[in-house]
Amino acid sequence: MENDEEARGEPESGEHSEQTRRPEYVRNQAYYQALQNHYQAVRDHHHQLMDHHELLLEHHYLVQALYKDVLKSHRGRSEQEQAWQSYQRALKEHHEMVEDHQRMLEVHRQMIAGRPHRLEPF
């Protein structure tokens, strides 16, 4: 009759058993460290993304205020021309910020999709 270790397919020797489990342990440690590093990077990027989002919203309110200034200004006067130019510059800048934010979102999606995977034993 086989003993319990043989029945489970494990070597009889405790020392030999420890050696056969060591590569798996090392793989797991490397995997969990990579996973922890990945999640930290994703978390840091998420904070950057949220900070940028907040700036984007603040800038949106600025653009809205400039547009209201354009509407309030008197037609044909230099005041209206200056208000219009300020609005146009701010709007262009806002569109660039939106494009930057979209790129940041895509990078974030790629970071999440790039999650480390457990390596299978050889």
N, CA, C and O atoms as a Tinker XYZ file with bonds, in Angstrom:
   488  protein
     1  N      0.832000   -1.178000    0.000000    73     2
     2  CA     0.000000    0.000000    0.000000    64     1     3
     3  C      0.879000    1.245000    0.000000    63     2     4     5
     4  O      1.868000    1.314000    0.729000    81     3
     5  N      0.513000    2.236000   -0.826000    73     3     6
     6  CA     1.290000    3.468000   -0.939000    64     5     7
     7  C      0.989000    4.374000    0.251000    63     6     8     9
     8  O     -0.109000    4.356000    0.808000    81     7
     9  N      1.997000    5.172000    0.628000    73     7    10
    10  CA     1.705000    6.145000    1.681000    64     9    11
    11  C      1.024000    7.376000    1.067000    63    10    12    13
    12  O      0.891000    7.456000   -0.154000    81    11
    13  N      0.594000    8.328000    1.894000    73    11    14
    14  CA    -0.169000    9.491000    1.421000    64    13    15
    15  C      0.605000   10.336000    0.419000    63    14    16    17
    16  O      0.027000   10.817000   -0.556000    81    15
    17  N      1.922000   10.527000    0.645000    73    15    18
    18  CA     2.713000   11.354000   -0.270000    64    17    19
    19  C      2.775000   10.740000   -1.655000    63    18    20    21
    20  O      2.660000   11.440000   -2.661000    81    19
    21  N      2.960000    9.404000   -1.703000    73    19    22
    22  CA     3.017000    8.732000   -3.004000    64    21    23
    23  C      1.659000    8.793000   -3.691000    63    22    24    25
    24  O      1.591000    8.943000   -4.911000    81    23
    25  N      0.593000    8.679000   -2.936000    73    23    26
    26  CA    -0.755000    8.713000   -3.505000    64    25    27
    27  C     -1.036000   10.067000   -4.144000    63    26    28    29
    28  O     -1.744000   10.140000   -5.148000    81    27
    29  N     -0.493000   11.137000   -3.578000    73    27    30
    30  CA    -0.718000   12.468000   -4.143000    64    29    31
    31  C      0.297000   12.783000   -5.235000    63    30    32    33
    32  O      0.225000   13.848000   -5.848000    81    31
    33  N      1.218000   11.901000   -5.485000    73    31    34
    34  CA     2.227000   12.142000   -6.505000    64    33    35
    35  C      3.369000   12.999000   -6.011000    63    34    36    37
    36  O      4.125000   13.543000   -6.816000    81    35
    37  N      3.511000   13.131000   -4.704000    73    35    38
    38  CA     4.587000   13.929000   -4.144000    64    37    39
    39  C      5.764000   13.033000   -3.812000    63    38    40    41
    40  O      5.580000   11.863000   -3.478000    81    39
    41  N      6.941000   13.558000   -3.898000    73    39    42
    42  CA     8.117000   12.778000   -3.531000    64    41    43
    43  C      8.100000   12.451000   -2.037000    63    42    44    45
    44  O      7.512000   13.170000   -1.230000    81    43
    45  N      8.754000   11.362000   -1.700000    73    43    46
    46  CA     8.781000   10.938000   -0.300000    64    45    47
    47  C      9.658000   11.842000    0.543000    63    46    48    49
    48  O      9.320000   12.110000    1.696000    81    47
    49  N     10.733000   12.304000    0.029000    73    47    50
    50  CA    11.691000   13.093000    0.800000    64    49    51
    51  C     11.178000   14.519000    0.989000    63    50    52    53
    52  O     10.753000   15.157000    0.025000    81    51
    53  N     11.213000   15.020000    2.216000    73    51    54
    54  CA    10.799000   16.388000    2.506000    64    53    55
    55  C     11.681000   17.400000    1.798000    63    54    56    57
    56  O     11.195000   18.425000    1.322000    81    55
    57  N     12.999000   17.114000    1.726000    73    55    58
    58  CA    13.928000   18.033000    1.070000    64    57    59
    59  C     13.632000   18.102000   -0.419000    63    58    60    61
    60  O     13.583000   19.188000   -0.996000    81    59
    61  N     13.438000   16.957000   -1.037000    73    59    62
    62  CA    13.145000   16.925000   -2.469000    64    61    63
    63  C     11.807000   17.607000   -2.747000    63    62    64    65
    64  O     11.660000   18.313000   -3.745000    81    63
    65  N     10.838000   17.395000   -1.867000    73    63    66
    66  CA     9.531000   18.021000   -2.013000    64    65    67
    67  C      9.661000   19.543000   -1.971000    63    66    68    69
    68  O      9.007000   20.242000   -2.745000    81    67
    69  N     10.499000   20.057000   -1.076000    73    67    70
    70  CA    10.714000   21.506000   -0.962000    64    69    71
    71  C     11.318000   22.057000   -2.256000    63    70    72    73
    72  O     10.944000   23.143000   -2.697000    81    71
    73  N     12.231000   21.331000   -2.855000    73    71    74
    74  CA    12.873000   21.786000   -4.097000    64    73    75
    75  C     11.872000   21.833000   -5.244000    63    74    76    77
    76  O     11.931000   22.741000   -6.073000    81    75
    77  N     10.957000   20.877000   -5.307000    73    75    78
    78  CA    10.015000   20.865000   -6.425000    64    77    79
    79  C      8.990000   21.990000   -6.298000    63    78    80    81
    80  O      8.448000   22.455000   -7.301000    81    79
    81  N      8.730000   22.422000   -5.083000    73    79    82
    82  CA     7.767000   23.520000   -4.907000    64    81    83
    83  C      8.423000   24.884000   -5.044000    63    82    84    85
    84  O      7.715000   25.865000   -5.269000    81    83
    85  N      9.696000   24.992000   -4.922000    73    83    86
    86  CA    10.401000   26.276000   -4.939000    64    85    87
    87  C     10.194000   27.055000   -6.242000    63    86    88    89
    88  O      9.887000   28.244000   -6.158000    81    87
    89  N     10.336000   26.486000   -7.421000    73    87    90
    90  CA    10.113000   27.271000   -8.650000    64    89    91
    91  C      8.699000   27.855000   -8.718000    63    90    92    93
    92  O      8.509000   28.975000   -9.193000    81    91
    93  N      7.731000   27.112000   -8.253000    73    91    94
    94  CA     6.356000   27.624000   -8.248000    64    93    95
    95  C      6.238000   28.800000   -7.289000    63    94    96    97
    96  O      5.588000   29.801000   -7.590000    81    95
    97  N      6.871000   28.666000   -6.140000    73    95    98
    98  CA     6.862000   29.745000   -5.159000    64    97    99
    99  C      7.496000   31.000000   -5.748000    63    98   100   101
   100  O      6.958000   32.098000   -5.603000    81    99
   101  N      8.631000   30.841000   -6.408000    73    99   102
   102  CA     9.330000   31.976000   -7.027000    64   101   103
   103  C      8.467000   32.588000   -8.120000    63   102   104   105
   104  O      8.371000   33.811000   -8.220000    81   103
   105  N      7.837000   31.752000   -8.940000    73   103   106
   106  CA     6.939000   32.264000   -9.995000    64   105   107
   107  C      5.789000   33.053000   -9.389000    63   106   108   109
   108  O      5.435000   34.127000   -9.873000    81   107
   109  N      5.207000   32.505000   -8.316000    73   107   110
   110  CA     4.096000   33.190000   -7.659000    64   109   111
   111  C      4.552000   34.518000   -7.066000    63   110   112   113
   112  O      3.864000   35.530000   -7.200000    81   111
   113  N      5.708000   34.514000   -6.413000    73   111   114
   114  CA     6.217000   35.751000   -5.833000    64   113   115
   115  C      6.444000   36.797000   -6.922000    63   114   116   117
   116  O      6.072000   37.958000   -6.755000    81   115
   117  N      7.049000   36.392000   -8.033000    73   115   118
   118  CA     7.301000   37.316000   -9.148000    64   117   119
   119  C      5.983000   37.829000   -9.719000    63   118   120   121
   120  O      5.856000   39.009000  -10.046000    81   119
   121  N      5.009000   36.937000   -9.837000    73   119   122
   122  CA     3.698000   37.318000  -10.360000    64   121   123
   123  C      3.021000   38.327000   -9.445000    63   122   124   125
   124  O      2.529000   39.356000   -9.907000    81   123
   125  N      2.995000   38.035000   -8.154000    73   123   126
   126  CA     2.327000   38.934000   -7.215000    64   125   127
   127  C      3.036000   40.272000   -7.119000    63   126   128   129
   128  O      2.384000   41.301000   -6.945000    81   127
   129  N      4.363000   40.282000   -7.230000    73   127   130
   130  CA     5.101000   41.546000   -7.222000    64   129   131
   131  C      4.780000   42.343000   -8.488000    63   130   132   133
   132  O      4.567000   43.554000   -8.425000    81   131
   133  N      4.747000   41.665000   -9.630000    73   131   134
   134  CA     4.397000   42.345000  -10.889000    64   133   135
   135  C      2.974000   42.880000  -10.819000    63   134   136   137
   136  O      2.701000   43.989000  -11.277000    81   135
   137  N      2.076000   42.103000  -10.252000    73   135   138
   138  CA     0.683000   42.519000  -10.110000    64   137   139
   139  C      0.576000   43.733000   -9.183000    63   138   140   141
   140  O     -0.154000   44.679000   -9.479000    81   139
   141  N      1.290000   43.705000   -8.084000    73   139   142
   142  CA     1.278000   44.838000   -7.158000    64   141   143
   143  C      1.842000   46.093000   -7.830000    63   142   144   145
   144  O      1.282000   47.179000   -7.676000    81   143
   145  N      2.938000   45.956000   -8.567000    73   143   146
   146  CA     3.527000   47.086000   -9.291000    64   145   147
   147  C      2.550000   47.629000  -10.332000    63   146   148   149
   148  O      2.412000   48.840000  -10.500000    81   147
   149  N      1.875000   46.714000  -11.027000    73   147   150
   150  CA     0.910000   47.107000  -12.050000    64   149   151
   151  C     -0.235000   47.903000  -11.424000    63   150   152   153
   152  O     -0.595000   48.972000  -11.917000    81   151
   153  N     -0.797000   47.386000  -10.352000    73   151   154
   154  CA    -1.917000   48.076000   -9.704000    64   153   155
   155  C     -1.490000   49.439000   -9.160000    63   154   156   157
   156  O     -2.270000   50.390000   -9.203000    81   155
   157  N     -0.269000   49.544000   -8.653000    73   155   158
   158  CA     0.226000   50.838000   -8.165000    64   157   159
   159  C      0.340000   51.820000   -9.329000    63   158   160   161
   160  O     -0.044000   52.983000   -9.202000    81   159
   161  N      0.865000   51.355000  -10.458000    73   159   162
   162  CA     0.988000   52.225000  -11.637000    64   161   163
   163  C     -0.388000   52.652000  -12.143000    63   162   164   165
   164  O     -0.580000   53.812000  -12.508000    81   163
   165  N     -1.342000   51.730000  -12.166000    73   163   166
   166  CA    -2.697000   52.058000  -12.603000    64   165   167
   167  C     -3.332000   53.056000  -11.636000    63   166   168   169
   168  O     -3.992000   54.004000  -12.062000    81   167
   169  N     -3.133000   52.844000  -10.350000    73   167   170
   170  CA    -3.685000   53.748000   -9.337000    64   169   171
   171  C     -3.080000   55.149000   -9.480000    63   170   172   173
   172  O     -3.803000   56.144000   -9.430000    81   171
   173  N     -1.760000   55.229000   -9.657000    73   171   174
   174  CA    -1.103000   56.523000   -9.837000    64   173   175
   175  C     -1.615000   57.225000  -11.093000    63   174   176   177
   176  O     -1.882000   58.427000  -11.078000    81   175
   177  N     -1.748000   56.464000  -12.178000    73   175   178
   178  CA    -2.240000   57.048000  -13.424000    64   177   179
   179  C     -3.685000   57.504000  -13.265000    63   178   180   181
   180  O     -4.078000   58.529000  -13.821000    81   179
   181  N     -4.470000   56.755000  -12.517000    73   179   182
   182  CA    -5.855000   57.135000  -12.285000    64   181   183
   183  C     -5.925000   58.482000  -11.558000    63   182   184   185
   184  O     -6.767000   59.321000  -11.876000    81   183
   185  N     -5.039000   58.681000  -10.585000    73   183   186
   186  CA    -5.009000   59.971000   -9.871000    64   185   187
   187  C     -4.644000   61.104000  -10.832000    63   186   188   189
   188  O     -5.231000   62.184000  -10.770000    81   187
   189  N     -3.676000   60.861000  -11.717000    73   187   190
   190  CA    -3.311000   61.871000  -12.711000    64   189   191
   191  C     -4.492000   62.162000  -13.634000    63   190   192   193
   192  O     -4.766000   63.313000  -13.972000    81   191
   193  N     -5.171000   61.117000  -14.025000    73   191   194
   194  CA    -6.326000   61.252000  -14.908000    64   193   195
   195  C     -7.420000   62.079000  -14.232000    63   194   196   197
   196  O     -8.018000   62.950000  -14.864000    81   195
   197  N     -7.679000   61.817000  -12.976000    73   195   198
   198  CA    -8.716000   62.559000  -12.256000    64   197   199
   199  C     -8.308000   64.019000  -12.040000    63   198   200   201
   200  O     -9.150000   64.913000  -12.124000    81   199
   201  N     -7.039000   64.267000  -11.768000    73   199   202
   202  CA    -6.556000   65.650000  -11.643000    64   201   203
   203  C     -6.735000   66.393000  -12.964000    63   202   204   205
   204  O     -7.169000   67.544000  -12.986000    81   203
   205  N     -6.397000   65.726000  -14.056000    73   203   206
   206  CA    -6.553000   66.344000  -15.374000    64   205   207
   207  C     -8.024000   66.588000  -15.664000    63   206   208   209
   208  O     -8.383000   67.615000  -16.239000    81   207
   209  N     -8.874000   65.655000  -15.272000    73   207   210
   210  CA   -10.311000   65.804000  -15.483000    64   209   211
   211  C    -10.830000   67.035000  -14.732000    63   210   212   213
   212  O    -11.647000   67.793000  -15.254000    81   211
   213  N    -10.354000   67.216000  -13.528000    73   211   214
   214  CA   -10.766000   68.379000  -12.739000    64   213   215
   215  C    -10.324000   69.674000  -13.421000    63   214   216   217
   216  O    -11.092000   70.633000  -13.493000    81   215
   217  N     -9.093000   69.701000  -13.918000    73   215   218
   218  CA    -8.617000   70.877000  -14.654000    64   217   219
   219  C     -9.452000   71.124000  -15.903000    63   218   220   221
   220  O     -9.761000   72.265000  -16.246000    81   219
   221  N     -9.804000   70.054000  -16.563000    73   219   222
   222  CA   -10.618000   70.156000  -17.774000    64   221   223
   223  C    -11.973000   70.782000  -17.451000    63   222   224   225
   224  O    -12.444000   71.648000  -18.188000    81   223
   225  N    -12.595000   70.360000  -16.370000    73   223   226
   226  CA   -13.883000   70.946000  -15.967000    64   225   227
   227  C    -13.742000   72.424000  -15.605000    63   226   228   229
   228  O    -14.567000   73.248000  -16.000000    81   227
   229  N    -12.698000   72.749000  -14.857000    73   227   230
   230  CA   -12.470000   74.155000  -14.506000    64   229   231
   231  C    -12.272000   74.993000  -15.759000    63   230   232   233
   232  O    -12.797000   76.102000  -15.861000    81   231
   233  N    -11.519000   74.466000  -16.706000    73   231   234
   234  CA   -11.284000   75.194000  -17.945000    64   233   235
   235  C    -12.584000   75.334000  -18.737000    63   234   236   237
   236  O    -12.810000   76.352000  -19.392000    81   235
   237  N    -13.420000   74.328000  -18.677000    73   235   238
   238  CA   -14.720000   74.389000  -19.353000    64   237   239
   239  C    -15.536000   75.570000  -18.810000    63   238   240   241
   240  O    -16.162000   76.301000  -19.578000    81   239
   241  N    -15.524000   75.748000  -17.501000    73   239   242
   242  CA   -16.259000   76.864000  -16.899000    64   241   243
   243  C    -15.663000   78.204000  -17.325000    63   242   244   245
   244  O    -16.393000   79.177000  -17.512000    81   243
   245  N    -14.344000   78.256000  -17.477000    73   243   246
   246  CA   -13.700000   79.470000  -17.971000    64   245   247
   247  C    -14.168000   79.783000  -19.392000    63   246   248   249
   248  O    -14.503000   80.925000  -19.704000    81   247
   249  N    -14.187000   78.767000  -20.245000    73   247   250
   250  CA   -14.632000   78.955000  -21.633000    64   249   251
   251  C    -16.089000   79.426000  -21.649000    63   250   252   253
   252  O    -16.446000   80.306000  -22.431000    81   251
   253  N    -16.920000   78.848000  -20.798000    73   251   254
   254  CA   -18.318000   79.286000  -20.711000    64   253   255
   255  C    -18.410000   80.752000  -20.319000    63   254   256   257
   256  O    -19.188000   81.508000  -20.902000    81   255
   257  N    -17.618000   81.155000  -19.331000    73   255   258
   258  CA   -17.640000   82.547000  -18.873000    64   257   259
   259  C    -17.177000   83.487000  -19.983000    63   258   260   261
   260  O    -17.744000   84.564000  -20.166000    81   259
   261  N    -16.147000   83.077000  -20.723000    73   259   262
   262  CA   -15.664000   83.908000  -21.843000    64   261   263
   263  C    -16.733000   84.029000  -22.927000    63   262   264   265
   264  O    -16.891000   85.089000  -23.533000    81   263
   265  N    -17.454000   82.959000  -23.164000    73   263   266
   266  CA   -18.528000   83.012000  -24.159000    64   265   267
   267  C    -19.631000   83.972000  -23.709000    63   266   268   269
   268  O    -20.177000   84.723000  -24.517000    81   267
   269  N    -19.951000   83.940000  -22.429000    73   267   270
   270  CA   -20.962000   84.879000  -21.904000    64   269   271
   271  C    -20.479000   86.319000  -22.060000    63   270   272   273
   272  O    -21.274000   87.214000  -22.347000    81   271
   273  N    -19.161000   86.545000  -21.870000    73   271   274
   274  CA   -18.594000   87.881000  -22.081000    64   273   275
   275  C    -18.772000   88.319000  -23.533000    63   274   276   277
   276  O    -19.071000   89.482000  -23.807000    81   275
   277  N    -18.587000   87.384000  -24.456000    73   275   278
   278  CA   -18.775000   87.701000  -25.872000    64   277   279
   279  C    -20.227000   88.118000  -26.105000    63   278   280   281
   280  O    -20.490000   89.107000  -26.790000    81   279
   281  N    -21.156000   87.372000  -25.542000    73   279   282
   282  CA   -22.574000   87.693000  -25.733000    64   281   283
   283  C    -22.954000   89.040000  -25.108000    63   282   284   285
   284  O    -23.818000   89.746000  -25.628000    81   283
   285  N    -22.318000   89.387000  -24.012000    73   283   286
   286  CA   -22.632000   90.642000  -23.316000    64   285   287
   287  C    -21.969000   91.856000  -23.971000    63   286   288   289
   288  O    -22.459000   92.980000  -23.857000    81   287
   289  N    -20.863000   91.616000  -24.650000    73   287   290
   290  CA   -20.122000   92.753000  -25.211000    64   289   291
   291  C    -20.926000   93.406000  -26.332000    63   290   292   293
   292  O    -21.780000   92.771000  -26.950000    81   291
   293  N    -20.644000   94.674000  -26.583000    73   291   294
   294  CA   -21.375000   95.435000  -27.596000    64   293   295
   295  C    -20.795000   95.170000  -28.977000    63   294   296   297
   296  O    -19.581000   95.196000  -29.179000    81   295
   297  N    -21.684000   94.916000  -29.912000    73   295   298
   298  CA   -21.254000   94.608000  -31.287000    64   297   299
   299  C    -20.481000   95.779000  -31.891000    63   298   300   301
   300  O    -20.783000   96.952000  -31.674000    81   299
   301  N    -19.453000   95.383000  -32.670000    73   299   302
   302  CA   -18.709000   96.377000  -33.420000    64   301   303
   303  C    -17.671000   97.123000  -32.610000    63   302   304   305
   304  O    -16.918000   97.925000  -33.161000    81   303
   305  N    -17.620000   96.887000  -31.374000    73   303   306
   306  CA   -16.643000   97.592000  -30.545000    64   305   307
   307  C    -15.415000   96.719000  -30.346000    63   306   308   309
   308  O    -15.464000   95.501000  -30.517000    81   307
   309  N    -14.333000   97.350000  -29.990000    73   307   310
   310  CA   -13.094000   96.601000  -29.753000    64   309   311
   311  C    -13.272000   95.649000  -28.571000    63   310   312   313
   312  O    -12.606000   94.617000  -28.488000    81   311
   313  N    -14.164000   96.000000  -27.672000    73   311   314
   314  CA   -14.457000   95.145000  -26.514000    64   313   315
   315  C    -14.953000   93.775000  -26.974000    63   314   316   317
   316  O    -14.534000   92.740000  -26.455000    81   315
   317  N    -15.853000   93.790000  -27.960000    73   315   318
   318  CA   -16.381000   92.523000  -28.458000    64   317   319
   319  C    -15.307000   91.738000  -29.195000    63   318   320   321
   320  O    -15.211000   90.520000  -29.048000    81   319
   321  N    -14.497000   92.434000  -29.989000    73   319   322
   322  CA   -13.427000   91.760000  -30.728000    64   321   323
   323  C    -12.437000   91.108000  -29.767000    63   322   324   325
   324  O    -12.012000   89.971000  -29.974000    81   323
   325  N    -12.082000   91.831000  -28.729000    73   323   326
   326  CA   -11.145000   91.282000  -27.741000    64   325   327
   327  C    -11.778000   90.099000  -27.001000    63   326   328   329
   328  O    -11.113000   89.089000  -26.766000    81   327
   329  N    -13.030000   90.216000  -26.640000    73   327   330
   330  CA   -13.733000   89.122000  -25.957000    64   329   331
   331  C    -13.802000   87.898000  -26.863000    63   330   332   333
   332  O    -13.603000   86.771000  -26.410000    81   331
   333  N    -14.085000   88.126000  -28.144000    73   331   334
   334  CA   -14.182000   87.030000  -29.109000    64   333   335
   335  C    -12.834000   86.333000  -29.268000    63   334   336   337
   336  O    -12.775000   85.104000  -29.309000    81   335
   337  N    -11.753000   87.102000  -29.360000    73   335   338
   338  CA   -10.417000   86.513000  -29.512000    64   337   339
   339  C    -10.034000   85.708000  -28.267000    63   338   340   341
   340  O     -9.457000   84.627000  -28.377000    81   339
   341  N    -10.353000   86.231000  -27.103000    73   339   342
   342  CA   -10.063000   85.503000  -25.860000    64   341   343
   343  C    -10.832000   84.185000  -25.822000    63   342   344   345
   344  O    -10.301000   83.141000  -25.443000    81   343
   345  N    -12.084000   84.264000  -26.221000    73   343   346
   346  CA   -12.920000   83.066000  -26.254000    64   345   347
   347  C    -12.365000   82.038000  -27.244000    63   346   348   349
   348  O    -12.269000   80.852000  -26.929000    81   347
   349  N    -12.000000   82.503000  -28.445000    73   347   350
   350  CA   -11.472000   81.591000  -29.464000    64   349   351
   351  C    -10.193000   80.907000  -29.001000    63   350   352   353
   352  O    -10.023000   79.706000  -29.212000    81   351
   353  N     -9.292000   81.657000  -28.373000    73   351   354
   354  CA    -8.042000   81.066000  -27.851000    64   353   355
   355  C     -8.346000   80.026000  -26.781000    63   354   356   357
   356  O     -7.788000   78.929000  -26.786000    81   355
   357  N     -9.235000   80.383000  -25.869000    73   355   358
   358  CA    -9.582000   79.463000  -24.777000    64   357   359
   359  C    -10.279000   78.212000  -25.316000    63   358   360   361
   360  O    -10.046000   77.106000  -24.830000    81   359
   361  N    -11.127000   78.395000  -26.315000    73   359   362
   362  CA   -11.828000   77.250000  -26.906000    64   361   363
   363  C    -10.843000   76.311000  -27.599000    63   362   364   365
   364  O    -10.952000   75.091000  -27.477000    81   363
   365  N     -9.887000   76.879000  -28.323000    73   363   366
   366  CA    -8.859000   76.057000  -28.986000    64   365   367
   367  C     -8.056000   75.277000  -27.938000    63   366   368   369
   368  O     -7.798000   74.083000  -28.091000    81   367
   369  N     -7.673000   75.975000  -26.885000    73   367   370
   370  CA    -6.925000   75.324000  -25.805000    64   369   371
   371  C     -7.766000   74.217000  -25.163000    63   370   372   373
   372  O     -7.253000   73.151000  -24.824000    81   371
   373  N     -9.045000   74.484000  -25.003000    73   371   374
   374  CA    -9.936000   73.492000  -24.400000    64   373   375
   375  C    -10.037000   72.248000  -25.279000    63   374   376   377
   376  O    -10.007000   71.128000  -24.768000    81   375
   377  N    -10.152000   72.426000  -26.563000    73   375   378
   378  CA   -10.201000   71.276000  -27.477000    64   377   379
   379  C     -8.918000   70.459000  -27.377000    63   378   380   381
   380  O     -8.963000   69.229000  -27.421000    81   379
   381  N     -7.783000   71.126000  -27.245000    73   379   382
   382  CA    -6.508000   70.413000  -27.090000    64   381   383
   383  C     -6.483000   69.642000  -25.770000    63   382   384   385
   384  O     -5.982000   68.520000  -25.704000    81   383
   385  N     -7.030000   70.258000  -24.726000    73   383   386
   386  CA    -7.093000   69.568000  -23.425000    64   385   387
   387  C     -7.996000   68.338000  -23.502000    63   386   388   389
   388  O     -7.694000   67.303000  -22.909000    81   387
   389  N     -9.098000   68.454000  -24.231000    73   387   390
   390  CA   -10.006000   67.313000  -24.398000    64   389   391
   391  C     -9.291000   66.188000  -25.146000    63   390   392   393
   392  O     -9.407000   65.021000  -24.773000    81   391
   393  N     -8.556000   66.538000  -26.196000    73   391   394
   394  CA    -7.799000   65.516000  -26.942000    64   393   395
   395  C     -6.749000   64.860000  -26.053000    63   394   396   397
   396  O     -6.567000   63.644000  -26.101000    81   395
   397  N     -6.055000   65.661000  -25.239000    73   395   398
   398  CA    -5.074000   65.104000  -24.298000    64   397   399
   399  C     -5.760000   64.147000  -23.322000    63   398   400   401
   400  O     -5.236000   63.079000  -23.008000    81   399
   401  N     -6.924000   64.546000  -22.857000    73   399   402
   402  CA    -7.654000   63.713000  -21.903000    64   401   403
   403  C     -8.087000   62.397000  -22.555000    63   402   404   405
   404  O     -8.040000   61.341000  -21.923000    81   403
   405  N     -8.502000   62.463000  -23.800000    73   403   406
   406  CA    -8.880000   61.232000  -24.508000    64   405   407
   407  C     -7.678000   60.307000  -24.667000    63   406   408   409
   408  O     -7.808000   59.090000  -24.537000    81   407
   409  N     -6.508000   60.880000  -24.947000    73   407   410
   410  CA    -5.287000   60.056000  -25.039000    64   409   411
   411  C     -4.969000   59.430000  -23.688000    63   410   412   413
   412  O     -4.601000   58.258000  -23.610000    81   411
   413  N     -5.113000   60.218000  -22.623000    73   411   414
   414  CA    -4.857000   59.688000  -21.281000    64   413   415
   415  C     -5.821000   58.547000  -20.953000    63   414   416   417
   416  O     -5.423000   57.551000  -20.349000    81   415
   417  N     -7.075000   58.690000  -21.349000    73   415   418
   418  CA    -8.045000   57.616000  -21.127000    64   417   419
   419  C     -7.654000   56.352000  -21.877000    63   418   420   421
   420  O     -7.775000   55.247000  -21.350000    81   419
   421  N     -7.186000   56.519000  -23.111000    73   419   422
   422  CA    -6.779000   55.346000  -23.899000    64   421   423
   423  C     -5.564000   54.669000  -23.259000    63   422   424   425
   424  O     -5.502000   53.442000  -23.186000    81   423
   425  N     -4.612000   55.460000  -22.803000    73   423   426
   426  CA    -3.442000   54.900000  -22.110000    64   425   427
   427  C     -3.901000   54.146000  -20.867000    63   426   428   429
   428  O     -3.395000   53.065000  -20.567000    81   427
   429  N     -4.858000   54.720000  -20.149000    73   427   430
   430  CA    -5.363000   54.069000  -18.936000    64   429   431
   431  C     -6.031000   52.734000  -19.275000    63   430   432   433
   432  O     -5.822000   51.739000  -18.582000    81   431
   433  N     -6.829000   52.717000  -20.335000    73   431   434
   434  CA    -7.465000   51.455000  -20.753000    64   433   435
   435  C     -6.407000   50.411000  -21.123000    63   434   436   437
   436  O     -6.544000   49.233000  -20.791000    81   435
   437  N     -5.357000   50.853000  -21.810000    73   435   438
   438  CA    -4.286000   49.925000  -22.183000    64   437   439
   439  C     -3.535000   49.428000  -20.959000    63   438   440   441
   440  O     -3.139000   48.264000  -20.895000    81   439
   441  N     -3.340000   50.315000  -19.985000    73   439   442
   442  CA    -2.663000   49.891000  -18.751000    64   441   443
   443  C     -3.474000   48.809000  -18.051000    63   442   444   445
   444  O     -2.924000   47.810000  -17.588000    81   443
   445  N     -4.777000   49.014000  -17.978000    73   443   446
   446  CA    -5.636000   48.026000  -17.317000    64   445   447
   447  C     -5.595000   46.707000  -18.083000    63   446   448   449
   448  O     -5.517000   45.636000  -17.481000    81   447
   449  N     -5.647000   46.790000  -19.403000    73   447   450
   450  CA    -5.617000   45.569000  -20.223000    64   449   451
   451  C     -4.257000   44.871000  -20.144000    63   450   452   453
   452  O     -4.161000   43.669000  -20.392000    81   451
   453  N     -3.215000   45.616000  -19.802000    73   451   454
   454  CA    -1.868000   45.050000  -19.734000    64   453   455
   455  C     -1.553000   44.397000  -18.409000    63   454   456   457
   456  O     -0.385000   44.250000  -18.049000    81   455
   457  N     -2.564000   44.010000  -17.689000    73   455   458
   458  CA    -2.394000   43.357000  -16.381000    64   457   459
   459  C     -1.500000   42.140000  -16.526000    63   458   460   461
   460  O     -1.669000   41.357000  -17.461000    81   459
   461  N     -0.546000   41.969000  -15.614000    73   459   462
   462  CA     0.325000   40.786000  -15.678000    64   461   463
   463  C     -0.490000   39.501000  -15.522000    63   462   464   465
   464  O     -1.501000   39.461000  -14.821000    81   463
   465  N     -0.024000   38.475000  -16.187000    73   463   466
   466  CA    -0.676000   37.154000  -16.081000    64   465   467
   467  C      0.298000   36.180000  -15.463000    63   466   468   469
   468  O      1.515000   36.296000  -15.611000    81   467
   469  N     -0.259000   35.238000  -14.781000    73   467   470
   470  CA     0.548000   34.209000  -14.120000    64   469   471
   471  C      1.249000   33.363000  -15.178000    63   470   472   473
   472  O      0.636000   32.907000  -16.144000    81   471
   473  N      2.554000   33.166000  -14.969000    73   471   474
   474  CA     3.308000   32.319000  -15.891000    64   473   475
   475  C      3.065000   30.859000  -15.551000    63   474   476   477
   476  O      3.073000   30.465000  -14.385000    81   475
   477  N      2.856000   30.088000  -16.560000    73   475   478
   478  CA     2.642000   28.640000  -16.366000    64   477   479
   479  C      3.996000   27.957000  -16.242000    63   478   480   481
   480  O      4.973000   28.398000  -16.848000    81   479
   481  N      4.061000   26.894000  -15.467000    73   479   482
   482  CA     5.321000   26.153000  -15.339000    64   481   483
   483  C      5.724000   25.551000  -16.676000    63   482   484   485
   484  O      4.884000   25.294000  -17.538000    81   483
   485  N      6.991000   25.338000  -16.827000    73   483   486
   486  CA     7.532000   24.804000  -18.084000    64   485   487
   487  C      7.148000   23.373000  -18.291000    63   486   488
   488  O      7.522000   22.774000  -19.299000    81   487
